[in-house]
Amino acid sequence: MKFRIAIFYKDYFEKFFLKQSEKTKSKVIWTIQLIEEQERVPEKYLKHIESTDGLYEIRIKQGGDIFRIFCFFDHGRLIILTNGFQKKTQKTHKREIEKALKIMEEYKNEK
């Protein structure tokens, strides 16, 4: 049973996804499926971004690499995937967060 459904908004996420290795793509798909199917998702995989109004990051570790995919919820069950990037430092890049917030705004304005 699915508690949530993840969808791509336009091609923002898809551009990131297609550039990844097959192993990373598999891990991304596995993590998204876990988020869709678990009633309570551990913070290890999905975490709210502080000081934002509803922006979350999907957290993926593949080998020694760390990836983040931003998303937000629409009507509680629908997860809108925005953009993703490979994390190379401790802090999440402000530029990536700002990009995700712009995509979220664009989505809400088009509804």
N, CA, C and O atoms as a GROMACS GRO file, in nm:
protein
  444
    1MET      N    1   0.084  -0.120   0.000
    1MET     CA    2   0.000   0.000   0.000
    1MET      C    3   0.088   0.126   0.000
    1MET      O    4   0.188   0.134   0.072
    2LYS      N    5   0.049   0.221  -0.082
    2LYS     CA    6   0.125   0.345  -0.087
    2LYS      C    7   0.058   0.451   0.000
    2LYS      O    8  -0.063   0.472  -0.007
    3PHE      N    9   0.140   0.517   0.081
    3PHE     CA   10   0.092   0.627   0.164
    3PHE      C   11   0.111   0.760   0.093
    3PHE      O   12   0.044   0.859   0.123
    4ARG      N   13   0.204   0.761  -0.003
    4ARG     CA   14   0.235   0.882  -0.080
    4ARG      C   15   0.263   0.844  -0.224
    4ARG      O   16   0.293   0.728  -0.254
    5ILE      N   17   0.254   0.942  -0.312
    5ILE     CA   18   0.288   0.921  -0.452
    5ILE      C   19   0.384   1.032  -0.492
    5ILE      O   20   0.355   1.150  -0.475
    6ALA      N   21   0.500   0.993  -0.546
    6ALA     CA   22   0.601   1.090  -0.589
    6ALA      C   23   0.587   1.115  -0.739
    6ALA      O   24   0.572   1.022  -0.818
    7ILE      N   25   0.591   1.243  -0.776
    7ILE     CA   26   0.587   1.278  -0.918
    7ILE      C   27   0.696   1.382  -0.948
    7ILE      O   28   0.741   1.454  -0.859
    8PHE      N   29   0.736   1.387  -1.073
    8PHE     CA   30   0.832   1.489  -1.118
    8PHE      C   31   0.751   1.611  -1.159
    8PHE      O   32   0.642   1.598  -1.215
    9TYR      N   33   0.803   1.727  -1.131
    9TYR     CA   34   0.742   1.850  -1.181
    9TYR      C   35   0.829   1.902  -1.294
    9TYR      O   36   0.948   1.930  -1.274
   10LYS      N   37   0.771   1.914  -1.413
   10LYS     CA   38   0.843   1.953  -1.535
   10LYS      C   39   0.965   1.861  -1.550
   10LYS      O   40   0.953   1.741  -1.523
   11ASP      N   41   1.082   1.913  -1.591
   11ASP     CA   42   1.196   1.824  -1.612
   11ASP      C   43   1.312   1.856  -1.518
   11ASP      O   44   1.424   1.811  -1.541
   12TYR      N   45   1.287   1.933  -1.412
   12TYR     CA   46   1.395   1.973  -1.320
   12TYR      C   47   1.464   1.851  -1.257
   12TYR      O   48   1.586   1.838  -1.263
   13PHE      N   49   1.384   1.762  -1.199
   13PHE     CA   50   1.440   1.644  -1.134
   13PHE      C   51   1.498   1.547  -1.238
   13PHE      O   52   1.605   1.490  -1.219
   14GLU      N   53   1.425   1.531  -1.346
   14GLU     CA   54   1.466   1.435  -1.449
   14GLU      C   55   1.606   1.467  -1.504
   14GLU      O   56   1.685   1.376  -1.528
   15LYS      N   57   1.638   1.594  -1.523
   15LYS     CA   58   1.771   1.634  -1.572
   15LYS      C   59   1.880   1.585  -1.477
   15LYS      O   60   1.983   1.534  -1.521
   16PHE      N   61   1.857   1.600  -1.347
   16PHE     CA   62   1.952   1.552  -1.246
   16PHE      C   63   1.961   1.399  -1.252
   16PHE      O   64   2.071   1.343  -1.256
   17PHE      N   65   1.847   1.333  -1.252
   17PHE     CA   66   1.839   1.187  -1.245
   17PHE      C   67   1.911   1.121  -1.363
   17PHE      O   68   1.986   1.025  -1.343
   18LEU      N   69   1.891   1.171  -1.483
   18LEU     CA   70   1.948   1.108  -1.602
   18LEU      C   71   2.101   1.115  -1.606
   18LEU      O   72   2.164   1.035  -1.675
   19LYS      N   73   2.160   1.209  -1.534
   19LYS     CA   74   2.306   1.223  -1.532
   19LYS      C   75   2.374   1.123  -1.437
   19LYS      O   76   2.496   1.110  -1.440
   20GLN      N   77   2.297   1.054  -1.354
   20GLN     CA   78   2.354   0.968  -1.251
   20GLN      C   79   2.392   0.830  -1.305
   20GLN      O   80   2.343   0.786  -1.410
   21SER      N   81   2.480   0.763  -1.231
   21SER     CA   82   2.520   0.626  -1.266
   21SER      C   83   2.401   0.532  -1.243
   21SER      O   84   2.305   0.568  -1.174
   22GLU      N   85   2.409   0.413  -1.300
   22GLU     CA   86   2.300   0.315  -1.282
   22GLU      C   87   2.281   0.280  -1.135
   22GLU      O   88   2.168   0.266  -1.088
   23LYS      N   89   2.392   0.266  -1.061
   23LYS     CA   90   2.383   0.234  -0.918
   23LYS      C   91   2.312   0.345  -0.842
   23LYS      O   92   2.228   0.318  -0.756
   24THR      N   93   2.346   0.468  -0.874
   24THR     CA   94   2.283   0.582  -0.806
   24THR      C   95   2.135   0.590  -0.843
   24THR      O   96   2.051   0.616  -0.757
   25LYS      N   97   2.103   0.569  -0.970
   25LYS     CA   98   1.963   0.571  -1.013
   25LYS      C   99   1.883   0.466  -0.936
   25LYS      O  100   1.772   0.493  -0.890
   26SER      N  101   1.940   0.347  -0.921
   26SER     CA  102   1.871   0.239  -0.846
   26SER      C  103   1.847   0.281  -0.703
   26SER      O  104   1.739   0.256  -0.648
   27LYS      N  105   1.946   0.343  -0.641
   27LYS     CA  106   1.932   0.385  -0.501
   27LYS      C  107   1.828   0.497  -0.488
   27LYS      O  108   1.751   0.500  -0.392
   28VAL      N  109   1.825   0.588  -0.584
   28VAL     CA  110   1.724   0.696  -0.585
   28VAL      C  111   1.584   0.634  -0.594
   28VAL      O  112   1.495   0.671  -0.517
   29ILE      N  113   1.565   0.542  -0.687
   29ILE     CA  114   1.435   0.477  -0.704
   29ILE      C  115   1.396   0.401  -0.578
   29ILE      O  116   1.282   0.409  -0.534
   30TRP      N  117   1.491   0.328  -0.520
   30TRP     CA  118   1.465   0.252  -0.397
   30TRP      C  119   1.419   0.346  -0.285
   30TRP      O  120   1.323   0.317  -0.214
   31THR      N  121   1.489   0.459  -0.270
   31THR     CA  122   1.458   0.554  -0.163
   31THR      C  123   1.321   0.618  -0.184
   31THR      O  124   1.245   0.634  -0.089
   32ILE      N  125   1.290   0.655  -0.307
   32ILE     CA  126   1.159   0.716  -0.335
   32ILE      C  127   1.048   0.614  -0.308
   32ILE      O  128   0.945   0.650  -0.252
   33GLN      N  129   1.069   0.489  -0.346
   33GLN     CA  130   0.969   0.385  -0.318
   33GLN      C  131   0.950   0.366  -0.168
   33GLN      O  132   0.837   0.349  -0.121
   34LEU      N  133   1.059   0.370  -0.093
   34LEU     CA  134   1.050   0.357   0.052
   34LEU      C  135   0.964   0.472   0.110
   34LEU      O  136   0.880   0.449   0.196
   35ILE      N  137   0.987   0.593   0.062
   35ILE     CA  138   0.912   0.709   0.110
   35ILE      C  139   0.764   0.697   0.074
   35ILE      O  140   0.676   0.736   0.151
   36GLU      N  141   0.736   0.642  -0.043
   36GLU     CA  142   0.597   0.622  -0.084
   36GLU      C  143   0.526   0.516   0.001
   36GLU      O  144   0.408   0.529   0.030
   37GLU      N  145   0.600   0.412   0.040
   37GLU     CA  146   0.538   0.295   0.102
   37GLU      C  147   0.541   0.291   0.254
   37GLU      O  148   0.468   0.212   0.314
   38GLN      N  149   0.623   0.373   0.318
   38GLN     CA  150   0.631   0.372   0.465
   38GLN      C  151   0.537   0.478   0.523
   38GLN      O  152   0.538   0.594   0.480
   39GLU      N  153   0.459   0.438   0.621
   39GLU     CA  154   0.369   0.536   0.684
   39GLU      C  155   0.450   0.643   0.756
   39GLU      O  156   0.421   0.762   0.746
   40ARG      N  157   0.552   0.600   0.829
   40ARG     CA  158   0.641   0.694   0.898
   40ARG      C  159   0.780   0.678   0.839
   40ARG      O  160   0.844   0.574   0.853
   41VAL      N  161   0.826   0.782   0.773
   41VAL     CA  162   0.956   0.777   0.704
   41VAL      C  163   1.064   0.826   0.799
   41VAL      O  164   1.053   0.936   0.852
   42PRO      N  165   1.170   0.746   0.821
   42PRO     CA  166   1.279   0.791   0.908
   42PRO      C  167   1.346   0.917   0.853
   42PRO      O  168   1.357   0.935   0.732
   43GLU      N  169   1.389   1.004   0.944
   43GLU     CA  170   1.455   1.129   0.905
   43GLU      C  171   1.583   1.102   0.826
   43GLU      O  172   1.632   1.190   0.754
   44LYS      N  173   1.635   0.983   0.840
   44LYS     CA  174   1.754   0.944   0.762
   44LYS      C  175   1.727   0.957   0.612
   44LYS      O  176   1.820   0.982   0.535
   45TYR      N  177   1.601   0.941   0.571
   45TYR     CA  178   1.565   0.944   0.429
   45TYR      C  179   1.489   1.069   0.386
   45TYR      O  180   1.496   1.108   0.269
   46LEU      N  181   1.416   1.132   0.477
   46LEU     CA  182   1.334   1.248   0.442
   46LEU      C  183   1.334   1.346   0.558
   46LEU      O  184   1.293   1.312   0.669
   47LYS      N  185   1.380   1.467   0.533
   47LYS     CA  186   1.393   1.564   0.641
   47LYS      C  187   1.345   1.701   0.596
   47LYS      O  188   1.372   1.745   0.484
   48HIS      N  189   1.271   1.769   0.685
   48HIS     CA  190   1.225   1.905   0.657
   48HIS      C  191   1.344   2.000   0.659
   48HIS      O  192   1.431   1.989   0.746
   49ILE      N  193   1.348   2.093   0.566
   49ILE     CA  194   1.454   2.195   0.562
   49ILE      C  195   1.413   2.309   0.655
   49ILE      O  196   1.308   2.371   0.636
   50GLU      N  197   1.495   2.334   0.755
   50GLU     CA  198   1.466   2.440   0.852
   50GLU      C  199   1.448   2.574   0.782
   50GLU      O  200   1.508   2.599   0.678
   51SER      N  201   1.367   2.659   0.841
   51SER     CA  202   1.335   2.794   0.792
   51SER      C  203   1.275   2.797   0.652
   51SER      O  204   1.290   2.896   0.580
   52THR      N  205   1.206   2.689   0.612
   52THR     CA  206   1.132   2.692   0.486
   52THR      C  207   0.988   2.653   0.516
   52THR      O  208   0.959   2.590   0.618
   53ASP      N  209   0.900   2.690   0.427
   53ASP     CA  210   0.759   2.658   0.444
   53ASP      C  211   0.725   2.533   0.363
   53ASP      O  212   0.666   2.541   0.255
   54GLY      N  213   0.762   2.418   0.418
   54GLY     CA  214   0.722   2.293   0.355
   54GLY      C  215   0.820   2.230   0.257
   54GLY      O  216   0.781   2.141   0.182
   55LEU      N  217   0.945   2.275   0.256
   55LEU     CA  218   1.044   2.214   0.167
   55LEU      C  219   1.116   2.102   0.243
   55LEU      O  220   1.156   2.119   0.358
   56TYR      N  221   1.131   1.988   0.177
   56TYR     CA  222   1.197   1.871   0.236
   56TYR      C  223   1.314   1.829   0.148
   56TYR      O  224   1.321   1.864   0.030
   57GLU      N  225   1.405   1.751   0.208
   57GLU     CA  226   1.511   1.691   0.127
   57GLU      C  227   1.506   1.540   0.144
   57GLU      O  228   1.494   1.488   0.255
   58ILE      N  229   1.516   1.472   0.032
   58ILE     CA  230   1.530   1.327   0.031
   58ILE      C  231   1.680   1.303   0.037
   58ILE      O  232   1.757   1.358  -0.042
   59ARG      N  233   1.721   1.221   0.133
   59ARG     CA  234   1.864   1.200   0.159
   59ARG      C  235   1.906   1.063   0.109
   59ARG      O  236   1.848   0.961   0.147
   60ILE      N  237   2.007   1.062   0.022
   60ILE     CA  238   2.052   0.937  -0.039
   60ILE      C  239   2.202   0.925  -0.025
   60ILE      O  240   2.277   1.018  -0.055
   61LYS      N  241   2.245   0.808   0.022
   61LYS     CA  242   2.388   0.779   0.030
   61LYS      C  243   2.415   0.659  -0.058
   61LYS      O  244   2.354   0.553  -0.041
   62GLN      N  245   2.506   0.676  -0.153
   62GLN     CA  246   2.542   0.567  -0.244
   62GLN      C  247   2.693   0.555  -0.242
   62GLN      O  248   2.764   0.641  -0.295
   63GLY      N  249   2.743   0.448  -0.180
   63GLY     CA  250   2.888   0.433  -0.164
   63GLY      C  251   2.937   0.550  -0.079
   63GLY      O  252   2.884   0.574   0.029
   64GLY      N  253   3.037   0.621  -0.127
   64GLY     CA  254   3.088   0.736  -0.054
   64GLY      C  255   3.022   0.866  -0.094
   64GLY      O  256   3.056   0.972  -0.041
   65ASP      N  257   2.927   0.860  -0.186
   65ASP     CA  258   2.862   0.982  -0.235
   65ASP      C  259   2.732   1.008  -0.162
   65ASP      O  260   2.661   0.916  -0.121
   66ILE      N  261   2.702   1.137  -0.147
   66ILE     CA  262   2.579   1.180  -0.081
   66ILE      C  263   2.502   1.266  -0.180
   66ILE      O  264   2.558   1.357  -0.243
   67PHE      N  265   2.373   1.237  -0.193
   67PHE     CA  266   2.287   1.313  -0.283
   67PHE      C  267   2.169   1.367  -0.205
   67PHE      O  268   2.125   1.309  -0.106
   68ARG      N  269   2.117   1.481  -0.252
   68ARG     CA  270   1.998   1.540  -0.194
   68ARG      C  271   1.901   1.571  -0.308
   68ARG      O  272   1.939   1.622  -0.413
   69ILE      N  273   1.774   1.539  -0.283
   69ILE     CA  274   1.668   1.571  -0.378
   69ILE      C  275   1.564   1.651  -0.299
   69ILE      O  276   1.514   1.605  -0.197
   70PHE      N  277   1.533   1.768  -0.347
   70PHE     CA  278   1.434   1.851  -0.279
   70PHE      C  279   1.294   1.815  -0.326
   70PHE      O  280   1.272   1.776  -0.440
   71CYS      N  281   1.199   1.830  -0.233
   71CYS     CA  282   1.060   1.798  -0.265
   71CYS      C  283   0.968   1.872  -0.170
   71CYS      O  284   1.013   1.931  -0.071
   72PHE      N  285   0.839   1.869  -0.201
   72PHE     CA  286   0.738   1.926  -0.112
   72PHE      C  287   0.610   1.845  -0.132
   72PHE      O  288   0.597   1.768  -0.227
   73PHE      N  289   0.517   1.864  -0.041
   73PHE     CA  290   0.392   1.789  -0.046
   73PHE      C  291   0.280   1.874  -0.103
   73PHE      O  292   0.275   1.995  -0.082
   74ASP      N  293   0.190   1.809  -0.174
   74ASP     CA  294   0.069   1.874  -0.225
   74ASP      C  295  -0.047   1.786  -0.181
   74ASP      O  296  -0.052   1.668  -0.214
   75HIS      N  297  -0.139   1.841  -0.108
   75HIS     CA  298  -0.254   1.768  -0.053
   75HIS      C  299  -0.212   1.648   0.032
   75HIS      O  300  -0.280   1.546   0.033
   76GLY      N  301  -0.099   1.661   0.102
   76GLY     CA  302  -0.058   1.559   0.198
   76GLY      C  303   0.002   1.432   0.141
   76GLY      O  304   0.102   1.384   0.194
   77ARG      N  305  -0.056   1.376   0.035
   77ARG     CA  306  -0.009   1.247  -0.015
   77ARG      C  307   0.078   1.256  -0.139
   77ARG      O  308   0.150   1.161  -0.171
   78LEU      N  309   0.073   1.368  -0.209
   78LEU     CA  310   0.147   1.382  -0.333
   78LEU      C  311   0.281   1.450  -0.304
   78LEU      O  312   0.285   1.558  -0.247
   79ILE      N  313   0.390   1.384  -0.344
   79ILE     CA  314   0.524   1.442  -0.325
   79ILE      C  315   0.571   1.494  -0.460
   79ILE      O  316   0.579   1.420  -0.558
   80ILE      N  317   0.602   1.622  -0.464
   80ILE     CA  318   0.650   1.685  -0.587
   80ILE      C  319   0.803   1.693  -0.578
   80ILE      O  320   0.857   1.762  -0.492
   81LEU      N  321   0.872   1.622  -0.668
   81LEU     CA  322   1.018   1.624  -0.670
   81LEU      C  323   1.064   1.745  -0.751
   81LEU      O  324   1.018   1.766  -0.863
   82THR      N  325   1.154   1.824  -0.692
   82THR     CA  326   1.199   1.944  -0.762
   82THR      C  327   1.336   1.919  -0.823
   82THR      O  328   1.344   1.870  -0.936
   83ASN      N  329   1.442   1.952  -0.754
   83ASN     CA  330   1.578   1.939  -0.809
   83ASN      C  331   1.664   1.853  -0.718
   83ASN      O  332   1.630   1.830  -0.601
   84GLY      N  333   1.775   1.806  -0.772
   84GLY     CA  334   1.868   1.724  -0.694
   84GLY      C  335   2.010   1.766  -0.722
   84GLY      O  336   2.039   1.832  -0.822
   85PHE      N  337   2.099   1.727  -0.631
   85PHE     CA  338   2.241   1.757  -0.651
   85PHE      C  339   2.325   1.661  -0.567
   85PHE      O  340   2.275   1.597  -0.474
   86GLN      N  341   2.453   1.653  -0.601
   86GLN     CA  342   2.546   1.573  -0.522
   86GLN      C  343   2.605   1.663  -0.416
   86GLN      O  344   2.656   1.771  -0.447
   87LYS      N  345   2.598   1.619  -0.293
   87LYS     CA  346   2.646   1.699  -0.181
   87LYS      C  347   2.794   1.670  -0.158
   87LYS      O  348   2.836   1.555  -0.146
   88LYS      N  349   2.872   1.777  -0.154
   88LYS     CA  350   3.017   1.759  -0.138
   88LYS      C  351   3.070   1.826  -0.012
   88LYS      O  352   3.187   1.810   0.023
   89THR      N  353   2.984   1.903   0.057
   89THR     CA  354   3.025   1.969   0.182
   89THR      C  355   2.918   1.942   0.288
   89THR      O  356   2.811   1.890   0.257
   90GLN      N  357   2.949   1.978   0.412
   90GLN     CA  358   2.855   1.955   0.522
   90GLN      C  359   2.725   2.035   0.506
   90GLN      O  360   2.616   1.984   0.532
   91LYS      N  361   2.739   2.159   0.462
   91LYS     CA  362   2.620   2.245   0.451
   91LYS      C  363   2.549   2.223   0.317
   91LYS      O  364   2.613   2.201   0.214
   92THR      N  365   2.416   2.228   0.322
   92THR     CA  366   2.338   2.223   0.199
   92THR      C  367   2.350   2.359   0.132
   92THR      O  368   2.331   2.463   0.196
   93HIS      N  369   2.380   2.360   0.005
   93HIS     CA  370   2.400   2.485  -0.067
   93HIS      C  371   2.275   2.571  -0.068
   93HIS      O  372   2.168   2.524  -0.106
   94LYS      N  373   2.288   2.696  -0.028
   94LYS     CA  374   2.177   2.790  -0.030
   94LYS      C  375   2.120   2.804  -0.171
   94LYS      O  376   1.999   2.815  -0.190
   95ARG      N  377   2.209   2.804  -0.271
   95ARG     CA  378   2.165   2.820  -0.410
   95ARG      C  379   2.069   2.706  -0.450
   95ARG      O  380   1.970   2.730  -0.519
   96GLU      N  381   2.098   2.584  -0.405
   96GLU     CA  382   2.012   2.470  -0.438
   96GLU      C  383   1.877   2.482  -0.367
   96GLU      O  384   1.773   2.449  -0.424
   97ILE      N  385   1.879   2.528  -0.242
   97ILE     CA  386   1.755   2.548  -0.167
   97ILE      C  387   1.671   2.656  -0.235
   97ILE      O  388   1.550   2.641  -0.252
   98GLU      N  389   1.736   2.765  -0.273
   98GLU     CA  390   1.664   2.875  -0.340
   98GLU      C  391   1.602   2.827  -0.471
   98GLU      O  392   1.490   2.865  -0.504
   99LYS      N  393   1.675   2.744  -0.546
   99LYS     CA  394   1.624   2.689  -0.671
   99LYS      C  395   1.498   2.605  -0.642
   99LYS      O  396   1.398   2.617  -0.713
  100ALA      N  397   1.504   2.520  -0.539
  100ALA     CA  398   1.390   2.435  -0.503
  100ALA      C  399   1.271   2.520  -0.461
  100ALA      O  400   1.157   2.489  -0.496
  101LEU      N  401   1.295   2.627  -0.387
  101LEU     CA  402   1.186   2.715  -0.344
  101LEU      C  403   1.121   2.784  -0.464
  101LEU      O  404   1.000   2.802  -0.468
  102LYS      N  405   1.203   2.823  -0.562
  102LYS     CA  406   1.149   2.885  -0.684
  102LYS      C  407   1.062   2.785  -0.761
  102LYS      O  408   0.956   2.822  -0.812
  103ILE      N  409   1.107   2.660  -0.769
  103ILE     CA  410   1.029   2.557  -0.839
  103ILE      C  411   0.898   2.534  -0.765
  103ILE      O  412   0.793   2.519  -0.828
  104MET      N  413   0.903   2.530  -0.633
  104MET     CA  414   0.782   2.511  -0.552
  104MET      C  415   0.683   2.625  -0.576
  104MET      O  416   0.563   2.602  -0.593
  105GLU      N  417   0.734   2.747  -0.579
  105GLU     CA  418   0.650   2.864  -0.606
  105GLU      C  419   0.588   2.856  -0.746
  105GLU      O  420   0.470   2.884  -0.764
  106GLU      N  421   0.669   2.818  -0.843
  106GLU     CA  422   0.621   2.804  -0.981
  106GLU      C  423   0.508   2.702  -0.988
  106GLU      O  424   0.407   2.725  -1.054
  107TYR      N  425   0.526   2.589  -0.920
  107TYR     CA  426   0.423   2.484  -0.918
  107TYR      C  427   0.293   2.537  -0.858
  107TYR      O  428   0.186   2.516  -0.914
  108LYS      N  429   0.304   2.606  -0.746
  108LYS     CA  430   0.183   2.657  -0.678
  108LYS      C  431   0.113   2.764  -0.762
  108LYS      O  432  -0.010   2.771  -0.762
  109ASN      N  433   0.189   2.845  -0.832
  109ASN     CA  434   0.131   2.949  -0.917
  109ASN      C  435   0.060   2.890  -1.038
  109ASN      O  436  -0.036   2.949  -1.087
  110GLU      N  437   0.106   2.776  -1.086
  110GLU     CA  438   0.043   2.713  -1.203
  110GLU      C  439  -0.082   2.635  -1.168
  110GLU      O  440  -0.160   2.601  -1.257
  111LYS      N  441  -0.102   2.605  -1.042
  111LYS     CA  442  -0.219   2.524  -1.002
  111LYS      C  443  -0.348   2.599  -1.014
  111LYS      O  444  -0.454   2.545  -0.984
   0.00000   0.00000   0.00000
